[in-house]
């Protein structure tokens, strides 16, 4: 009888521990994988802020950044190889996105007479070769999503919205012109949970939803006026949005309604990723990394070991994650 009470007491303490410290169970560790040359020994001759990361699987990942910087790994981040794309002028790369292992996209900008000109590069062979495509707009294209190998979307600054029906060879859409002193509306990210249902997030709490594959978009009430920067869905009903001042929004009804989750952070969150309905990360300014193992009911501030701004985060499984940011920083998470 006494041993039964002791066993029950131990089980009770374990349950209390999980409730109070939910992320201490199975928690992992972040380590600096690489930095720019002036911070790293040995040097590899590669410098530049990193803007985005895309993990194809546990081994393969692509990074892009300013001044034409492209890096890729085939061993989970132990070794990085620089990829050169020849351009007339230095390109600032903004986003990298793959649909499967072969079809990939990289967006960027070139200096132009009036502001910037958007550029796009597409690969059909997993990054061995890249073809230059002119999207035909002057904008920062910061979000891209392909529904299938033919139909896809890009969004960006000044309400830039583009659609392709031929795998990215041609794009049609619009970019608004904003006069000096007028409010600038930026679209930051786009995501689809099915061939017909998708979302776009942007400035001032903007959320737009489509239920017909992008033919029509309707504004939704986010309940916040923070700039929203990234969106991630794990199935047709469950998704999250991250943004300014530590805001994270959650839906479990296909985006019909959004609720704010408590993050205990006021730092801007620049990206968010979920690998299933429970496990996810968000990354942001001052080295902020938030982690959840219960769908965002609680978020833990993890120790990144740096105060460098993190601009993107990527993962395909719960035991391996990559975050990138300024000064060529790459952080690796292992469970």
VONU-835705 format. One line per field, with one value per residue (C-alpha): residue number from 1; y, x, z. Coordinates in Angstrom, 1 decimal, padded with zeros to 4 digits. Layout:
torza: NUM,...
v: Y,...
u: X,...
w: Z,...
***
This chain:
torza: 1,2,3,4,5,6,7,8,9,10,11,12,13,14,15,16,17,18,19,20,21,22,23,24,25,26,27,28,29,30,31,32,33,34,35,36,37,38,39,40,41,42,43,44,45,46,47,48,49,50,51,52,53,54,55,56,57,58,59,60,61,62,63,64,65,66,67,68,69,70,71,72,73,74,75,76,77,78,79,80,81,82,83,84,85,86,87,88,89,90,91,92,93,94,95,96,97,98,99,100,101,102,103,104,105,106,107,108,109,110,111,112,113,114,115,116,117,118,119,120,121,122,123,124,125,126,127,128,129,130,131,132,133,134,135,136,137,138,139,140,141,142,143,144,145,146,147,148,149,150,151,152,153,154,155,156,157,158,159,160,161,162,163,164,165,166,167,168,169,170,171,172,173,174,175,176,177,178,179,180,181,182,183,184,185,186,187,188,189,190,191,192,193,194,195,196,197,198,199,200,201,202,203,204,205,206,207,208,209,210,211,212,213,214,215,216,217,218,219,220,221,222,223,224,225,226,227,228,229,230,231,232,233,234,235,236,237,238,239,240,241,242,243,244,245,246,247,248,249,250,251,252,253,254,255,256,257,258,259,260,261,262,263,264,265,266,267,268,269,270,271,272,273,274,275,276,277,278,279,280,281,282,283,284,285,286,287,288,289,290,291,292,293,294,295,296,297,298,299,300,301,302,303,304,305,306,307,308,309,310,311,312,313,314,315,316,317,318,319,320,321,322,323,324,325,326,327,328,329,330,331,332,333,334,335
v: 000.0,002.4,001.6,002.3,005.8,006.5,005.5,007.6,010.6,010.2,010.1,013.2,015.1,014.1,015.3,018.6,019.0,018.6,021.1,023.7,023.1,021.6,022.2,020.8,017.3,016.4,019.9,020.4,022.7,025.5,026.0,028.4,026.5,029.4,033.1,035.6,035.5,038.2,036.1,032.7,030.5,029.0,031.5,030.3,033.6,033.9,037.0,038.6,038.8,035.7,036.4,033.0,029.2,026.3,022.7,020.1,017.2,016.5,016.7,019.2,022.9,026.1,029.6,032.9,036.4,039.8,040.4,037.3,034.9,031.4,028.4,024.8,021.8,018.1,016.9,018.7,021.8,020.4,021.7,024.6,025.1,028.4,028.5,031.1,032.6,035.0,038.3,041.7,043.4,042.1,040.8,040.9,037.5,037.5,034.2,030.6,028.0,024.5,022.3,018.8,018.2,019.4,022.5,025.6,029.4,032.3,035.9,039.0,042.6,044.6,048.4,050.3,053.9,054.2,052.0,048.3,045.7,042.2,039.2,035.5,032.4,028.9,025.5,022.3,020.1,020.6,023.6,022.4,025.1,028.2,030.1,033.8,035.0,038.6,038.9,042.4,044.3,046.8,045.3,043.2,039.8,038.3,035.3,032.5,029.3,026.8,024.8,022.3,022.3,024.8,027.1,029.4,032.8,035.5,038.5,041.5,045.2,047.7,045.1,043.1,040.0,037.7,034.4,031.9,029.1,027.7,026.8,030.3,031.0,033.9,035.9,038.2,040.5,043.9,046.3,049.4,052.7,054.7,058.4,060.2,060.5,057.8,054.6,051.7,048.3,045.4,041.7,039.5,035.9,033.5,029.9,027.3,024.4,022.8,023.5,025.8,027.4,029.9,033.0,036.1,038.1,041.6,045.1,046.3,042.9,042.2,038.7,037.7,034.3,032.5,029.4,029.2,028.7,032.4,033.6,035.8,037.0,038.3,040.3,038.6,040.1,039.3,041.2,042.9,045.9,044.4,043.9,040.2,038.6,034.8,032.1,028.3,025.6,021.9,020.7,022.2,023.4,024.3,027.2,030.0,033.6,035.4,039.1,042.4,042.7,038.9,038.4,034.8,034.1,030.6,029.0,025.6,026.2,026.8,030.4,031.4,032.8,033.7,033.9,035.4,033.1,034.2,034.3,036.3,038.2,041.7,041.2,041.1,037.6,037.3,033.7,030.7,027.0,023.9,020.3,018.9,020.2,020.3,021.2,024.5,027.4,031.2,033.3,037.1,040.1,040.0,036.3,035.4,031.8,030.6,026.9,025.0,021.3,021.8,023.7,027.1,026.7,027.6,029.1,028.8,031.3,029.2,030.2,030.9,031.9,035.1,038.5,038.7,039.3,036.0,036.5,033.0,029.5,026.1,022.5,019.2,017.2,017.8,016.9,019.2,022.9,025.8,029.5,032.2,035.9,038.9,038.6,035.3,033.6,030.0,028.3,024.6,022.8,019.2,017.3
u: 000.0,002.8,004.7,001.5,001.2,004.9,004.4,001.3,003.2,006.0,003.6,001.8,005.1,005.9,002.6,002.9,006.4,005.2,002.4,004.7,007.8,006.3,009.3,011.9,010.8,012.6,014.1,017.0,019.9,020.8,024.4,026.0,026.7,028.4,029.1,030.6,034.4,035.3,033.7,034.8,037.9,038.7,037.5,035.7,035.5,031.7,030.1,026.6,023.4,021.2,017.5,015.9,016.3,014.4,014.8,014.0,014.6,016.8,020.0,019.3,018.7,019.2,020.1,019.9,021.1,022.3,025.0,024.1,024.7,023.4,024.5,023.3,024.0,023.5,024.6,022.3,024.4,027.9,029.3,028.0,028.7,028.4,026.3,027.0,024.3,025.7,023.9,024.8,024.7,024.8,021.4,020.0,018.2,015.2,013.4,014.1,011.3,011.2,008.3,009.8,013.4,013.7,011.5,012.9,012.5,014.6,013.4,015.5,016.0,018.2,018.8,016.6,016.1,013.0,013.6,014.2,013.4,012.2,014.1,013.3,015.4,013.9,015.5,014.1,017.0,017.3,019.6,022.2,021.1,019.0,017.1,016.5,012.8,011.6,008.5,007.9,007.4,009.2,008.8,010.4,008.9,008.8,006.4,006.0,003.9,003.2,-000.1,001.3,004.1,002.2,000.1,001.7,001.7,004.1,003.4,005.5,005.8,003.2,000.5,002.4,000.4,001.5,000.2,001.7,-000.1,002.9,005.4,006.8,007.8,005.3,003.5,000.5,-000.7,-000.3,001.8,000.3,002.2,002.4,003.0,005.1,003.3,000.7,000.4,002.4,000.6,003.0,002.1,004.6,003.8,001.4,000.5,-002.1,-003.4,-005.1,-005.4,-008.3,-007.8,-005.0,-004.0,-001.9,-000.6,000.8,000.9,-001.4,-002.8,-003.9,-005.1,-006.7,-008.3,-009.2,-011.4,-011.3,-007.6,-006.8,-009.5,-010.9,-009.6,-011.5,-010.2,-010.4,-010.4,-007.1,-008.0,-004.6,-002.9,000.6,002.5,002.1,005.2,004.8,002.2,002.4,-000.3,000.1,-003.2,-006.4,-007.7,-004.7,-002.3,-000.3,000.8,003.8,004.5,005.5,006.0,005.9,002.4,001.3,-002.2,-003.7,-006.6,-008.1,-011.1,-009.4,-008.8,-012.4,-011.3,-007.9,-006.9,-003.9,-001.5,000.6,004.3,005.9,008.0,007.7,010.4,009.4,008.9,010.1,009.2,007.4,007.5,005.5,006.4,003.1,000.1,002.1,005.7,006.9,009.3,009.2,012.3,012.9,014.8,017.6,018.2,014.6,013.6,010.3,009.4,006.2,005.4,001.6,000.4,001.2,-000.8,002.6,005.7,009.1,011.9,014.9,018.5,019.9,023.3,023.2,021.5,021.8,018.5,017.1,015.1,014.0,013.6,013.2,012.6,011.1,011.2,011.0,014.7,016.4,015.9,017.9,017.6,019.4,020.0,022.3,026.0,025.7,024.5,023.2,021.9,021.3,019.0,019.4,017.2
w: 000.0,000.9,-002.3,-004.3,-002.6,-003.4,-007.0,-007.3,-005.8,-008.3,-011.2,-009.9,-009.6,-013.2,-014.5,-012.6,-014.0,-017.6,-017.0,-015.4,-017.6,-020.8,-023.1,-020.6,-021.7,-024.9,-025.2,-027.6,-028.0,-030.4,-031.6,-034.0,-037.3,-039.1,-039.1,-041.5,-042.1,-039.7,-036.9,-038.0,-038.1,-040.5,-043.1,-046.2,-048.1,-047.8,-046.3,-046.2,-044.3,-044.8,-045.5,-045.9,-045.4,-046.9,-045.6,-048.3,-045.9,-042.9,-045.0,-047.8,-047.2,-049.1,-047.8,-049.6,-048.7,-049.8,-052.4,-054.4,-051.5,-052.0,-049.8,-049.7,-047.7,-048.3,-044.8,-042.5,-042.2,-041.3,-044.6,-046.7,-050.4,-052.2,-055.4,-058.0,-060.2,-062.8,-063.0,-064.6,-061.2,-057.6,-056.6,-053.0,-052.7,-050.4,-050.5,-051.4,-051.9,-053.1,-054.2,-053.8,-054.4,-058.0,-058.5,-056.7,-056.7,-055.5,-055.4,-055.2,-056.2,-058.4,-058.2,-060.7,-061.7,-059.6,-056.5,-057.2,-059.8,-058.8,-060.1,-060.0,-060.6,-061.1,-061.0,-062.4,-061.4,-057.7,-057.9,-060.3,-062.8,-062.4,-065.1,-064.8,-065.1,-065.2,-063.0,-064.5,-061.3,-059.1,-055.7,-052.9,-053.4,-049.9,-050.2,-052.6,-052.8,-055.4,-055.3,-057.8,-060.4,-062.6,-060.4,-057.9,-056.2,-055.1,-052.9,-051.7,-051.0,-052.2,-052.3,-054.9,-056.0,-058.9,-060.2,-062.5,-064.4,-066.2,-063.5,-063.1,-066.7,-066.8,-064.1,-064.1,-061.3,-059.9,-057.7,-056.3,-056.7,-053.5,-053.5,-050.9,-047.6,-048.4,-046.3,-047.8,-047.6,-047.8,-048.3,-046.5,-046.9,-048.7,-047.8,-049.0,-047.0,-050.0,-053.8,-053.1,-049.7,-049.0,-047.0,-047.5,-044.5,-044.3,-042.8,-040.0,-039.2,-042.7,-043.5,-046.8,-047.5,-050.7,-051.0,-054.8,-055.6,-055.6,-058.0,-055.2,-051.9,-048.9,-046.0,-042.6,-039.1,-037.4,-034.2,-034.2,-036.0,-035.8,-039.0,-039.8,-041.4,-041.8,-041.9,-041.6,-041.9,-041.1,-042.4,-043.9,-040.5,-038.3,-038.8,-037.2,-038.1,-036.6,-036.6,-034.9,-031.2,-030.5,-031.8,-032.8,-034.1,-034.3,-036.1,-035.9,-038.1,-041.5,-040.8,-040.2,-036.9,-035.4,-031.7,-030.1,-028.3,-025.3,-026.2,-023.3,-025.9,-027.4,-030.0,-033.6,-035.0,-038.6,-039.4,-038.1,-038.9,-037.7,-038.4,-037.1,-035.1,-031.9,-032.6,-034.0,-033.8,-034.4,-034.9,-034.6,-033.6,-031.0,-031.4,-030.3,-030.8,-029.4,-029.3,-028.6,-028.2,-027.6,-030.6,-029.1,-025.9,-024.3,-025.9,-024.4,-025.1,-026.1,-025.6,-029.1,-027.8,-029.8,-030.0,-033.8,-035.6,-037.0,-040.3,-041.1,-039.7,-041.4,-040.4,-041.6,-038.4,-034.7,-034.0,-036.5,-037.3,-038.9,-038.3,-040.2,-039.9,-040.1,-040.4,-042.2,-039.0,-039.2,-036.0,-035.8,-033.4,-032.4,-030.0
***
